[in-house]
């Protein structure tokens, strides 16, 4: 164990491991994507499971061949695990992460990082005071389009970015009823009526990670829902939220603009995507495909951004292929043990797991750090406040970059 000194004067404890022991907290459908990856990672010495539901816990113990289980997060935090992966209900993430950090554990959290500004601030301050590793599992960071745009931005191909737009279109008829009933049981309407802008990170994450900037102000409008399911009816949900769709326009610290659509009632097959427009070049993503444009040229990007199956370059001895990855993904960064294992969300799952494990083992904060998590989420939380106030322009807090 040794100490690091951040530029802001906060001393962070650095703990390096040869391998780490991790607890997967929450064994629902999303956990099935990640348990095999953590088990396969060569720097993970052991995976344990935790769930409040004893039947579900035992089922997953048998399914994944795991011999150590816990009946609660509290029990996990009293154990010798080095880290926890919080794959629990979304409204629990913030307080659970703070509790785990204060117990001396590194934390991987599914999105969102919290559901209130106060939760996000407490989370940031806890990481700063404890020096522990925290990573938000924002999938859009590793989407092929985001990787491509980071490369283009780094070499100046955009010129000056003027405007960006992010869209998360997920209609209730595309599995949301089942998801919320599984997460909240009889309370599914109470939690299902969460403001769409409380879940903005699939729209904001790619853009903010590319620009290395943050949102400073927002004006947002909401669509008042009248569907017969009553999820957004007065008094029906825990958030007193009437909006099923919200559109926000943000002012960014770099002088550009960002528009975000978070829609839950829409005649659309669904999308998690972004587009970016600069003075010299633009990246545009629609249902028709992805293109790079310049003033006199249009380049289609399917050849580099379409996900499929790929063999690891330079390792002919590895017979299995990597799944759901695009040519732009640097699969040579991944452990060879991931070949043949499931992946998801446009190739992001394996990269997220690898980033978190190596961050903990090396004692270094990840790219998707707590400061980035705040910058991905706070724009949406404030945007909802703006929509409640008729689109009033509101300022967005920022807690820095952690550097």
NUKEVEX-51741 format. One record per residue: residue number from 1; residue in one letter; x, y, z of N, C-alpha, C in turn. Coordinates in steps of 0.2 Angstrom, whole numbers, plus 5000, padded with zeros to 4 digits. Layout:
BEGIN
     n   res    n_X    n_Y    n_Z   ca_X   ca_Y   ca_Z    c_X    c_Y    c_Z
   NUM     A      X      Y      Z      X      Y      Z      X      Y      Z
...
This chain:
BEGIN
     n   res    n_X    n_Y    n_Z   ca_X   ca_Y   ca_Z    c_X    c_Y    c_Z
     1     X   5004   4994   5000   5000   5000   5000   5004   5006   5000
     2     X   5003   5011   4996   5006   5017   4996   5001   5023   4994
     3     X   5004   5029   4995   4999   5035   4994   5001   5039   4987
     4     X   4996   5042   4984   4996   5046   4979   4994   5053   4981
     5     X   4996   5058   4978   4994   5065   4979   4991   5068   4973
     6     X   4984   5069   4973   4981   5072   4968   4983   5079   4967
     7     X   4981   5082   4961   4983   5089   4960   4979   5094   4965
     8     X   4973   5091   4967   4969   5095   4972   4971   5094   4979
     9     X   4977   5091   4980   4979   5090   4987   4976   5084   4991
    10     X   4972   5080   4988   4969   5075   4991   4973   5069   4991
    11     X   4975   5066   4996   4979   5060   4996   4975   5054   4995
    12     X   4976   5050   4990   4973   5044   4988   4977   5038   4990
    13     X   4974   5033   4993   4977   5027   4994   4977   5022   4988
    14     X   4983   5020   4987   4984   5015   4981   4986   5008   4983
    15     X   4981   5004   4982   4982   4997   4984   4983   4993   4977
    16     X   4988   4989   4976   4989   4985   4970   4989   4978   4972
    17     X   4985   4974   4968   4984   4967   4969   4988   4963   4963
    18     X   4990   4957   4964   4992   4953   4959   4985   4950   4955
    19     X   4980   4949   4959   4974   4947   4957   4969   4949   4962
    20     X   4962   4950   4960   4957   4952   4964   4951   4947   4965
    21     X   4948   4948   4971   4942   4944   4972   4936   4949   4972
    22     X   4931   4947   4968   4926   4952   4967   4919   4949   4968
    23     X   4914   4953   4971   4908   4950   4972   4903   4953   4967
    24     X   4899   4949   4964   4894   4952   4959   4887   4952   4964
    25     X   4885   4959   4965   4879   4960   4969   4873   4961   4965
    26     X   4869   4957   4965   4863   4957   4961   4864   4951   4955
    27     X   4860   4946   4955   4861   4941   4950   4855   4940   4945
    28     X   4852   4946   4943   4847   4946   4938   4849   4945   4931
    29     X   4845   4947   4926   4847   4945   4919   4853   4949   4917
    30     X   4854   4955   4919   4860   4959   4917   4867   4955   4920
    31     X   4866   4953   4925   4872   4949   4928   4874   4943   4924
    32     X   4870   4940   4921   4872   4934   4917   4877   4936   4911
    33     X   4877   4943   4909   4882   4945   4904   4889   4946   4907
    34     X   4889   4947   4914   4896   4949   4917   4899   4943   4921
    35     X   4895   4939   4924   4898   4934   4928   4903   4930   4924
    36     X   4901   4927   4918   4906   4923   4915   4913   4927   4913
    37     X   4912   4934   4912   4918   4938   4910   4922   4939   4916
    38     X   4920   4940   4922   4924   4941   4928   4927   4934   4930
    39     X   4923   4929   4929   4926   4922   4930   4932   4921   4926
    40     X   4932   4923   4920   4937   4921   4915   4943   4925   4915
    41     X   4942   4931   4918   4948   4936   4918   4954   4933   4922
    42     X   4960   4933   4919   4966   4930   4922   4968   4934   4928
    43     X   4966   4940   4929   4968   4944   4935   4962   4944   4941
    44     X   4957   4940   4940   4952   4939   4945   4953   4932   4948
    45     X   4955   4932   4955   4956   4926   4958   4950   4922   4960
    46     X   4944   4926   4961   4938   4922   4963   4932   4927   4962
    47     X   4927   4924   4960   4920   4928   4960   4915   4925   4965
    48     X   4912   4929   4968   4907   4927   4973   4901   4931   4971
    49     X   4895   4928   4974   4888   4931   4972   4885   4933   4978
    50     X   4880   4938   4977   4876   4941   4982   4869   4943   4980
    51     X   4864   4941   4983   4857   4943   4981   4853   4942   4987
    52     X   4848   4946   4988   4843   4945   4993   4838   4940   4992
    53     X   4837   4937   4986   4833   4932   4984   4837   4925   4985
    54     X   4835   4921   4990   4839   4915   4991   4838   4910   4985
    55     X   4832   4910   4982   4831   4905   4976   4835   4907   4970
    56     X   4835   4913   4969   4839   4916   4963   4847   4915   4964
    57     X   4849   4916   4971   4856   4915   4972   4858   4908   4971
    58     X   4854   4903   4974   4856   4896   4973   4856   4894   4966
    59     X   4851   4897   4962   4851   4895   4955   4857   4898   4951
    60     X   4859   4904   4953   4865   4906   4949   4872   4903   4952
    61     X   4872   4901   4958   4878   4897   4961   4879   4891   4957
    62     X   4873   4887   4956   4874   4881   4952   4875   4882   4944
    63     X   4872   4887   4941   4873   4889   4934   4880   4891   4933
    64     X   4883   4895   4937   4890   4897   4936   4895   4894   4939
    65     X   4894   4889   4943   4899   4885   4947   4903   4889   4952
    66     X   4899   4893   4956   4902   4897   4961   4900   4895   4968
    67     X   4905   4894   4972   4904   4891   4979   4903   4895   4985
    68     X   4904   4902   4983   4904   4907   4989   4898   4912   4987
    69     X   4893   4912   4992   4888   4917   4991   4886   4920   4997
    70     X   4883   4926   4996   4881   4930   5002   4874   4933   5001
    71     X   4870   4934   5007   4863   4935   5007   4862   4943   5007
    72     X   4867   4947   5007   4866   4954   5007   4872   4958   5005
    73     X   4872   4964   5003   4877   4968   5002   4881   4969   5008
    74     X   4878   4970   5014   4881   4971   5020   4886   4965   5022
    75     X   4883   4959   5020   4887   4953   5022   4894   4953   5017
    76     X   4893   4955   5011   4899   4955   5006   4904   4960   5009
    77     X   4901   4966   5012   4906   4971   5014   4910   4969   5020
    78     X   4908   4964   5024   4911   4962   5029   4916   4956   5027
    79     X   4916   4954   5021   4920   4949   5019   4927   4951   5016
    80     X   4931   4947   5013   4938   4949   5011   4938   4950   5004
    81     X   4932   4952   5000   4932   4954   4993   4936   4960   4992
    82     X   4939   4961   4987   4943   4967   4985   4938   4972   4982
    83     X   4933   4970   4978   4929   4974   4974   4922   4971   4974
    84     X   4917   4976   4972   4910   4974   4971   4908   4976   4964
    85     X   4904   4973   4961   4900   4975   4955   4893   4975   4956
    86     X   4890   4982   4956   4884   4983   4958   4879   4982   4952
    87     X   4876   4977   4952   4871   4976   4946   4864   4975   4949
    88     X   4862   4980   4953   4856   4980   4957   4851   4985   4954
    89     X   4846   4986   4957   4841   4991   4954   4844   4998   4954
    90     X   4842   5001   4949   4845   5007   4947   4845   5013   4952
    91     X   4839   5013   4956   4838   5018   4961   4842   5016   4968
    92     X   4846   5011   4968   4850   5009   4974   4857   5010   4973
    93     X   4860   5012   4967   4867   5012   4965   4871   5017   4969
    94     X   4868   5023   4970   4872   5028   4973   4874   5026   4981
    95     X   4869   5025   4985   4870   5024   4992   4874   5017   4993
    96     X   4873   5012   4988   4876   5006   4989   4884   5007   4987
    97     X   4885   5011   4982   4892   5012   4981   4896   5016   4986
    98     X   4893   5021   4989   4896   5025   4995   4897   5020   5001
    99     X   4892   5016   5002   4893   5011   5008   4899   5006   5006
   100     X   4900   5004   5000   4905   4999   4998   4912   5003   4998
   101     X   4912   5009   4996   4919   5013   4996   4921   5014   5003
   102     X   4916   5016   5007   4918   5017   5014   4920   5011   5018
   103     X   4918   5005   5015   4920   4998   5018   4927   4996   5015
   104     X   4930   5000   5011   4937   4998   5008   4936   4994   5002
   105     X   4931   4994   4998   4930   4990   4992   4931   4995   4986
   106     X   4933   4992   4981   4933   4996   4974   4926   4994   4971
   107     X   4923   4999   4967   4916   4998   4965   4916   4999   4958
   108     X   4912   4994   4954   4910   4994   4948   4902   4995   4948
   109     X   4899   5000   4945   4892   5001   4946   4889   5001   4939
   110     X   4883   4998   4938   4879   4999   4932   4876   5006   4933
   111     X   4874   5008   4927   4871   5015   4927   4864   5015   4929
   112     X   4862   5021   4932   4865   5027   4933   4869   5027   4939
   113     X   4873   5032   4940   4877   5032   4947   4873   5034   4953
   114     X   4867   5037   4952   4863   5039   4957   4857   5042   4954
   115     X   4852   5044   4958   4846   5047   4956   4844   5054   4958
   116     X   4849   5057   4962   4848   5064   4964   4855   5067   4964
   117     X   4855   5074   4963   4861   5077   4963   4865   5076   4970
   118     X   4862   5076   4975   4865   5075   4982   4868   5068   4982
   119     X   4865   5063   4979   4869   5056   4979   4875   5057   4975
   120     X   4875   5060   4969   4881   5061   4965   4886   5064   4968
   121     X   4885   5070   4972   4890   5074   4975   4893   5069   4981
   122     X   4889   5066   4985   4891   5062   4990   4896   5056   4987
   123     X   4894   5053   4981   4898   5048   4978   4905   5051   4976
   124     X   4905   5057   4973   4911   5060   4971   4916   5061   4977
   125     X   4913   5064   4982   4917   5066   4988   4919   5060   4992
   126     X   4916   5054   4992   4918   5048   4995   4924   5045   4991
   127     X   4924   5045   4985   4930   5043   4981   4936   5047   4982
   128     X   4935   5054   4983   4940   5058   4984   4943   5057   4991
   129     X   4939   5056   4996   4941   5055   5003   4944   5049   5004
   130     X   4942   5043   5001   4944   5037   5002   4950   5035   4997
   131     X   4950   5038   4991   4955   5036   4986   4954   5029   4983
   132     X   4948   5026   4984   4946   5020   4981   4944   5020   4974
   133     X   4945   5015   4970   4943   5015   4963   4935   5014   4962
   134     X   4933   5018   4958   4925   5018   4956   4925   5019   4949
   135     X   4921   5014   4946   4920   5015   4938   4913   5014   4937
   136     X   4910   5018   4932   4903   5018   4930   4903   5014   4924
   137     X   4899   5009   4923   4898   5004   4918   4895   5007   4912
   138     X   4897   5013   4909   4893   5016   4904   4895   5013   4897
   139     X   4891   5009   4894   4892   5005   4888   4894   5010   4882
   140     X   4891   5016   4882   4892   5020   4876   4900   5022   4875
   141     X   4904   5022   4880   4911   5024   4879   4914   5019   4874
   142     X   4912   5013   4874   4915   5008   4870   4911   5006   4864
   143     X   4906   5010   4862   4903   5009   4856   4907   5011   4850
   144     X   4907   5007   4844   4912   5008   4839   4911   5016   4836
   145     X   4906   5019   4836   4905   5026   4834   4909   5030   4839
   146     X   4908   5029   4845   4912   5033   4850   4919   5033   4849
   147     X   4922   5027   4848   4929   5025   4848   4931   5029   4841
   148     X   4928   5028   4836   4929   5032   4830   4930   5039   4831
   149     X   4925   5042   4834   4924   5049   4835   4930   5052   4839
   150     X   4932   5048   4844   4937   5050   4849   4944   5050   4844
   151     X   4945   5045   4840   4951   5045   4836   4950   5052   4831
   152     X   4945   5053   4828   4944   5059   4823   4945   5065   4827
   153     X   4942   5066   4833   4943   5072   4837   4950   5073   4839
   154     X   4954   5067   4841   4961   5068   4843   4965   5071   4838
   155     X   4964   5069   4831   4968   5072   4826   4965   5078   4823
   156     X   4960   5081   4826   4958   5087   4823   4953   5087   4817
   157     X   4951   5081   4816   4947   5080   4809   4940   5084   4810
   158     X   4937   5085   4816   4931   5089   4816   4932   5096   4815
   159     X   4938   5099   4816   4939   5106   4816   4936   5108   4823
   160     X   4932   5113   4824   4929   5115   4830   4922   5111   4830
   161     X   4921   5107   4835   4914   5104   4836   4909   5110   4838
   162     X   4904   5110   4834   4899   5115   4835   4893   5112   4839
   163     X   4891   5106   4837   4884   5103   4839   4885   5096   4840
   164     X   4882   5093   4845   4882   5085   4845   4874   5084   4848
   165     X   4872   5077   4846   4866   5075   4848   4866   5068   4850
   166     X   4863   5066   4856   4862   5060   4858   4855   5058   4859
   167     X   4854   5051   4857   4847   5049   4857   4847   5042   4860
   168     X   4842   5041   4865   4841   5035   4868   4833   5034   4867
   169     X   4831   5030   4862   4824   5028   4860   4823   5021   4863
   170     X   4819   5020   4868   4817   5014   4871   4810   5014   4873
   171     X   4805   5011   4868   4798   5011   4869   4796   5006   4875
   172     X   4791   5008   4879   4789   5003   4884   4788   4996   4881
   173     X   4785   4996   4875   4783   4989   4872   4789   4985   4870
   174     X   4795   4988   4870   4801   4984   4869   4805   4982   4875
   175     X   4801   4978   4879   4804   4974   4885   4804   4978   4892
   176     X   4802   4985   4892   4802   4989   4898   4797   4986   4903
   177     X   4791   4984   4901   4787   4982   4906   4790   4976   4910
   178     X   4793   4971   4906   4795   4965   4910   4801   4967   4914
   179     X   4805   4972   4912   4811   4974   4915   4809   4977   4922
   180     X   4804   4981   4922   4802   4985   4928   4799   4980   4933
   181     X   4795   4976   4930   4791   4971   4935   4796   4966   4938
   182     X   4802   4964   4934   4807   4960   4938   4811   4964   4943
   183     X   4812   4971   4942   4816   4975   4946   4812   4977   4952
   184     X   4806   4979   4951   4802   4982   4957   4796   4978   4959
   185     X   4794   4973   4956   4788   4969   4958   4782   4973   4958
   186     X   4778   4973   4963   4772   4976   4964   4773   4984   4963
   187     X   4779   4986   4964   4780   4993   4964   4783   4996   4957
   188     X   4781   4992   4952   4784   4993   4946   4782   5000   4943
   189     X   4776   5001   4944   4774   5008   4941   4777   5014   4945
   190     X   4778   5013   4952   4781   5018   4955   4788   5020   4953
   191     X   4792   5014   4951   4799   5016   4949   4799   5016   4941
   192     X   4794   5013   4938   4794   5014   4931   4793   5021   4928
   193     X   4790   5025   4932   4788   5032   4930   4794   5037   4931
   194     X   4800   5034   4932   4806   5038   4933   4807   5043   4927
   195     X   4809   5049   4928   4810   5054   4922   4815   5051   4917
   196     X   4813   5051   4911   4818   5048   4906   4825   5052   4907
   197     X   4825   5058   4909   4831   5062   4909   4835   5060   4916
   198     X   4832   5055   4920   4836   5052   4925   4841   5047   4923
   199     X   4840   5045   4916   4844   5039   4914   4847   5041   4907
   200     X   4851   5047   4907   4853   5050   4901   4860   5047   4898
   201     X   4863   5043   4902   4870   5042   4901   4872   5039   4894
   202     X   4867   5035   4891   4868   5032   4885   4868   5037   4879
   203     X   4865   5043   4881   4865   5048   4876   4871   5053   4877
   204     X   4873   5054   4883   4878   5059   4885   4885   5056   4885
   205     X   4885   5050   4887   4892   5047   4888   4897   5047   4883
   206     X   4895   5045   4877   4899   5045   4871   4902   5052   4869
   207     X   4897   5057   4869   4898   5064   4867   4903   5067   4872
   208     X   4902   5067   4878   4906   5070   4884   4913   5067   4884
   209     X   4913   5060   4883   4920   5057   4883   4924   5059   4877
   210     X   4921   5060   4871   4924   5063   4865   4927   5070   4866
   211     X   4922   5074   4868   4924   5081   4869   4929   5083   4874
   212     X   4929   5078   4879   4933   5080   4886   4930   5086   4889
   213     X   4924   5087   4888   4921   5093   4891   4915   5091   4895
   214     X   4911   5096   4897   4905   5095   4901   4900   5100   4900
   215     X   4893   5098   4902   4888   5103   4901   4887   5108   4907
   216     X   4886   5114   4905   4886   5120   4910   4879   5122   4911
   217     X   4874   5122   4906   4868   5125   4906   4863   5120   4902
   218     X   4856   5120   4904   4852   5116   4900   4845   5119   4901
   219     X   4841   5119   4895   4834   5120   4895   4831   5114   4892
   220     X   4825   5111   4895   4823   5105   4893   4815   5105   4893
   221     X   4812   5102   4888   4805   5101   4888   4803   5094   4888
   222     X   4797   5093   4891   4794   5086   4892   4787   5085   4889
   223     X   4786   5079   4886   4780   5077   4883   4776   5074   4889
   224     X   4770   5077   4890   4765   5074   4895   4762   5068   4893
   225     X   4763   5062   4896   4760   5056   4894   4753   5055   4896
   226     X   4749   5052   4891   4742   5050   4893   4741   5043   4891
   227     X   4746   5038   4891   4744   5031   4889   4740   5028   4895
   228     X   4736   5023   4892   4731   5020   4897   4734   5016   4902
   229     X   4741   5014   4902   4744   5010   4907   4745   5014   4913
   230     X   4745   5021   4913   4745   5025   4919   4751   5026   4922
   231     X   4757   5024   4919   4763   5025   4923   4765   5032   4925
   232     X   4763   5037   4920   4765   5044   4921   4759   5048   4924
   233     X   4754   5044   4926   4748   5048   4928   4749   5052   4935
   234     X   4746   5057   4937   4747   5060   4943   4747   5056   4949
   235     X   4752   5056   4953   4752   5052   4959   4754   5045   4958
   236     X   4755   5043   4951   4756   5035   4950   4763   5033   4951
   237     X   4768   5038   4951   4775   5036   4952   4779   5039   4957
   238     X   4784   5037   4959   4788   5039   4965   4791   5046   4964
   239     X   4791   5048   4958   4795   5054   4956   4790   5060   4954
   240     X   4783   5059   4955   4778   5064   4953   4780   5066   4946
   241     X   4782   5062   4941   4784   5063   4935   4779   5062   4929
   242     X   4777   5067   4925   4771   5066   4920   4774   5065   4913
   243     X   4781   5065   4913   4784   5065   4906   4787   5058   4904
   244     X   4785   5056   4898   4787   5049   4895   4793   5051   4890
   245     X   4793   5057   4888   4798   5059   4883   4801   5066   4885
   246     X   4807   5067   4884   4810   5073   4886   4816   5075   4881
   247     X   4816   5081   4879   4821   5084   4875   4825   5090   4878
   248     X   4831   5089   4878   4835   5095   4882   4841   5097   4877
   249     X   4842   5104   4877   4847   5107   4874   4852   5110   4879
   250     X   4858   5108   4878   4864   5110   4883   4869   5114   4880
   251     X   4871   5119   4884   4877   5123   4883   4883   5119   4886
   252     X   4888   5118   4882   4894   5115   4884   4900   5119   4886
   253     X   4904   5117   4890   4910   5121   4892   4915   5123   4887
   254     X   4915   5119   4881   4919   5121   4876   4916   5126   4871
   255     X   4910   5128   4872   4907   5133   4868   4902   5129   4863
   256     X   4902   5123   4863   4897   5119   4858   4890   5118   4861
   257     X   4886   5115   4857   4879   5114   4860   4878   5106   4860
   258     X   4874   5103   4864   4872   5096   4864   4865   5096   4865
   259     X   4861   5092   4860   4854   5090   4861   4854   5083   4863
   260     X   4849   5081   4868   4848   5075   4870   4841   5073   4870
   261     X   4839   5068   4867   4832   5065   4867   4832   5059   4871
   262     X   4828   5058   4876   4826   5052   4880   4819   5051   4879
   263     X   4817   5046   4875   4810   5044   4873   4808   5037   4876
   264     X   4803   5037   4879   4800   5030   4881   4793   5028   4878
   265     X   4791   5033   4874   4785   5032   4870   4786   5034   4863
   266     X   4788   5029   4858   4790   5031   4852   4789   5026   4847
   267     X   4787   5027   4841   4786   5022   4836   4793   5021   4832
   268     X   4797   5017   4835   4804   5017   4833   4807   5010   4835
   269     X   4811   5007   4831   4814   5001   4833   4819   5001   4839
   270     X   4821   5007   4841   4825   5008   4847   4832   5010   4845
   271     X   4835   5014   4849   4842   5017   4847   4846   5019   4853
   272     X   4852   5018   4853   4857   5022   4858   4862   5024   4853
   273     X   4862   5031   4851   4867   5033   4846   4868   5041   4847
   274     X   4873   5043   4844   4875   5050   4844   4877   5052   4837
   275     X   4877   5059   4836   4880   5062   4830   4884   5068   4832
   276     X   4889   5070   4828   4893   5076   4830   4895   5080   4824
   277     X   4894   5086   4824   4895   5091   4819   4900   5096   4820
   278     X   4905   5096   4816   4911   5101   4817   4912   5106   4811
   279     X   4916   5110   4811   4917   5115   4806   4921   5112   4800
   280     X   4924   5106   4801   4928   5103   4796   4925   5096   4794
   281     X   4922   5093   4799   4920   5086   4798   4914   5084   4802
   282     X   4910   5079   4800   4904   5077   4804   4904   5070   4804
   283     X   4901   5067   4810   4899   5060   4811   4892   5060   4812
   284     X   4888   5056   4807   4881   5056   4808   4879   5048   4808
   285     X   4875   5047   4813   4872   5040   4814   4865   5040   4814
   286     X   4862   5036   4809   4855   5036   4809   4853   5028   4807
   287     X   4846   5027   4807   4844   5020   4805   4847   5018   4799
   288     X   4849   5022   4794   4851   5021   4788   4859   5019   4788
   289     X   4862   5020   4793   4869   5019   4794   4873   5025   4797
   290     X   4880   5023   4797   4885   5028   4800   4889   5031   4794
   291     X   4890   5038   4794   4894   5041   4789   4899   5046   4792
   292     X   4904   5047   4789   4909   5053   4790   4908   5058   4784
   293     X   4907   5064   4786   4906   5069   4780   4911   5074   4781
   294     X   4914   5077   4775   4918   5083   4775   4914   5087   4770
   295     X   4917   5093   4769   4913   5098   4765   4912   5096   4758
   296     X   4916   5091   4755   4915   5089   4748   4915   5081   4748
   297     X   4914   5078   4753   4915   5071   4753   4910   5067   4758
   298     X   4908   5061   4757   4904   5057   4762   4907   5050   4761
   299     X   4909   5048   4767   4912   5041   4768   4908   5037   4772
   300     X   4906   5031   4770   4902   5026   4774   4906   5022   4778
   301     X   4904   5021   4784   4908   5018   4789   4907   5011   4791
   302     X   4902   5007   4788   4900   5001   4790   4906   4996   4790
   303     X   4911   4997   4786   4917   4992   4786   4921   4992   4792
   304     X   4921   4998   4796   4925   4998   4802   4921   4998   4808
   305     X   4914   5000   4808   4910   5001   4814   4905   4995   4815
   306     X   4904   4991   4810   4899   4985   4811   4901   4980   4815
   307     X   4897   4978   4820   4899   4973   4825   4898   4966   4822
   308     X   4903   4961   4824   4902   4954   4821   4907   4950   4825
   309     X   4910   4945   4822   4914   4940   4825   4921   4941   4822
   310     X   4927   4941   4826   4933   4943   4824   4938   4938   4828
   311     X   4943   4936   4824   4949   4932   4827   4954   4937   4830
   312     X   4957   4935   4835   4963   4940   4838   4969   4940   4833
   313     X   4970   4946   4831   4976   4947   4826   4983   4944   4830
   314     X   4987   4940   4826   4993   4938   4828   4993   4932   4833
   315     X   4987   4929   4834   4987   4924   4838   4983   4918   4835
   316     X   4986   4915   4830   4983   4910   4826   4981   4903   4830
   317     X   4984   4903   4836   4983   4897   4840   4976   4898   4844
   318     X   4973   4903   4844   4967   4904   4847   4961   4903   4842
   319     X   4958   4897   4843   4953   4895   4838   4946   4899   4839
   320     X   4944   4901   4845   4938   4904   4846   4939   4911   4844
   321     X   4933   4914   4842   4933   4921   4840   4930   4925   4845
   322     X   4931   4932   4845   4928   4937   4849   4921   4939   4846
   323     X   4916   4939   4850   4910   4940   4848   4908   4948   4848
   324     X   4903   4950   4844   4900   4957   4844   4905   4962   4845
   325     X   4910   4962   4841   4915   4967   4841   4916   4970   4834
   326     X   4918   4976   4833   4919   4979   4826   4927   4979   4825
   327     X   4928   4980   4818   4935   4981   4817   4939   4986   4820
   328     X   4936   4992   4822   4939   4997   4826   4940   4995   4833
   329     X   4937   4990   4836   4939   4988   4843   4946   4985   4843
   330     X   4949   4987   4848   4956   4985   4849   4956   4978   4853
   331     X   4954   4973   4850   4953   4967   4854   4959   4964   4857
   332     X   4965   4966   4854   4971   4964   4856   4973   4966   4864
   333     X   4969   4971   4866   4969   4973   4873   4966   4968   4878
   334     X   4961   4964   4875   4957   4960   4879   4961   4953   4881
   335     X   4960   4950   4887   4963   4944   4888   4960   4939   4883
   336     X   4965   4934   4881   4963   4929   4876   4958   4925   4879
   337     X   4957   4924   4886   4952   4920   4889   4945   4923   4887
   338     X   4944   4929   4885   4937   4931   4883   4935   4929   4876
   339     X   4940   4926   4872   4938   4924   4866   4932   4918   4866
   340     X   4927   4919   4863   4921   4914   4863   4916   4916   4868
   341     X   4917   4920   4873   4912   4922   4878   4908   4927   4875
   342     X   4902   4928   4878   4897   4932   4876   4899   4939   4877
   343     X   4896   4944   4873   4898   4951   4873   4891   4954   4872
   344     X   4891   4961   4872   4885   4964   4872   4885   4972   4871
   345     X   4880   4975   4870   4880   4983   4869   4885   4985   4865
   346     X   4885   4983   4859   4890   4985   4853   4897   4983   4855
   347     X   4898   4978   4858   4905   4976   4860   4908   4978   4866
   348     X   4904   4982   4870   4907   4985   4876   4908   4981   4882
   349     X   4904   4976   4883   4904   4972   4890   4911   4970   4891
   350     X   4915   4967   4887   4921   4964   4888   4927   4970   4890
   351     X   4926   4975   4886   4931   4981   4887   4929   4984   4894
   352     X   4923   4984   4896   4921   4987   4903   4924   4983   4908
   353     X   4923   4976   4908   4926   4972   4913   4933   4972   4913
   354     X   4937   4972   4908   4944   4972   4908   4946   4979   4910
   355     X   4943   4984   4909   4945   4991   4911   4945   4991   4919
   356     X   4939   4989   4922   4938   4989   4929   4944   4984   4932
   357     X   4944   4978   4930   4949   4974   4933   4956   4977   4933
   358     X   4958   4979   4927   4965   4982   4927   4966   4988   4931
   359     X   4961   4992   4932   4961   4998   4936   4962   4996   4943
   360     X   4958   4991   4945   4959   4989   4952   4966   4986   4954
   361     X   4968   4982   4949   4974   4978   4950   4980   4983   4950
   362     X   4980   4988   4946   4985   4993   4945   4984   4999   4950
   363     X   4979   5000   4953   4978   5005   4957   4977   5012   4954
   364     X   4974   5012   4948   4973   5018   4944   4966   5019   4943
   365     X   4963   5025   4943   4956   5027   4941   4955   5025   4934
   366     X   4949   5023   4932   4948   5021   4925   4946   5027   4921
   367     X   4945   5026   4915   4943   5031   4910   4936   5033   4912
   368     X   4931   5028   4914   4925   5030   4916   4925   5031   4924
   369     X   4928   5036   4926   4929   5037   4933   4923   5040   4936
   370     X   4923   5041   4943   4917   5044   4946   4916   5051   4944
   371     X   4921   5055   4942   4920   5062   4939   4917   5062   4932
   372     X   4919   5057   4928   4915   5056   4922   4908   5054   4923
   373     X   4907   5049   4928   4900   5047   4929   4896   5053   4931
   374     X   4899   5058   4935   4895   5064   4937   4893   5068   4931
   375     X   4898   5069   4926   4897   5073   4920   4892   5070   4915
   376     X   4892   5063   4915   4887   5060   4911   4880   5060   4914
   377     X   4879   5060   4920   4873   5060   4924   4870   5067   4925
   378     X   4873   5071   4928   4871   5077   4931   4867   5081   4926
   379     X   4869   5081   4919   4865   5085   4914   4858   5083   4914
   380     X   4857   5076   4914   4850   5074   4914   4846   5076   4920
   381     X   4849   5075   4926   4845   5077   4932   4843   5084   4933
   382     X   4848   5088   4930   4846   5095   4930   4841   5097   4924
   383     X   4841   5093   4919   4837   5094   4913   4830   5092   4916
   384     X   4829   5087   4920   4822   5086   4922   4819   5092   4926
   385     X   4823   5094   4930   4821   5100   4934   4819   5106   4929
   386     X   4823   5107   4924   4821   5112   4919   4814   5111   4916
   387     X   4813   5104   4914   4807   5103   4911   4801   5104   4916
   388     X   4802   5102   4922   4796   5104   4927   4795   5111   4928
   389     X   4800   5115   4926   4799   5122   4927   4798   5126   4920
   390     X   4795   5122   4915   4793   5124   4909   4799   5126   4904
   391     X   4805   5123   4905   4811   5124   4901   4815   5130   4903
   392     X   4815   5132   4909   4819   5137   4912   4826   5135   4911
   393     X   4831   5140   4909   4838   5138   4908   4841   5138   4915
   394     X   4844   5132   4917   4847   5131   4923   4854   5129   4922
   395     X   4858   5131   4927   4865   5129   4927   4866   5122   4930
   396     X   4872   5119   4928   4873   5112   4930   4879   5111   4934
   397     X   4879   5108   4940   4885   5108   4944   4891   5104   4941
   398     X   4897   5105   4942   4902   5101   4940   4907   5100   4945
   399     X   4910   5094   4946   4914   5092   4952   4921   5091   4949
   400     X   4923   5093   4943   4930   5092   4941   4931   5086   4937
   401     X   4937   5085   4935   4939   5079   4931   4943   5074   4935
   402     X   4945   5076   4942   4949   5071   4946   4956   5071   4944
   403     X   4958   5075   4940   4966   5075   4938   4969   5081   4942
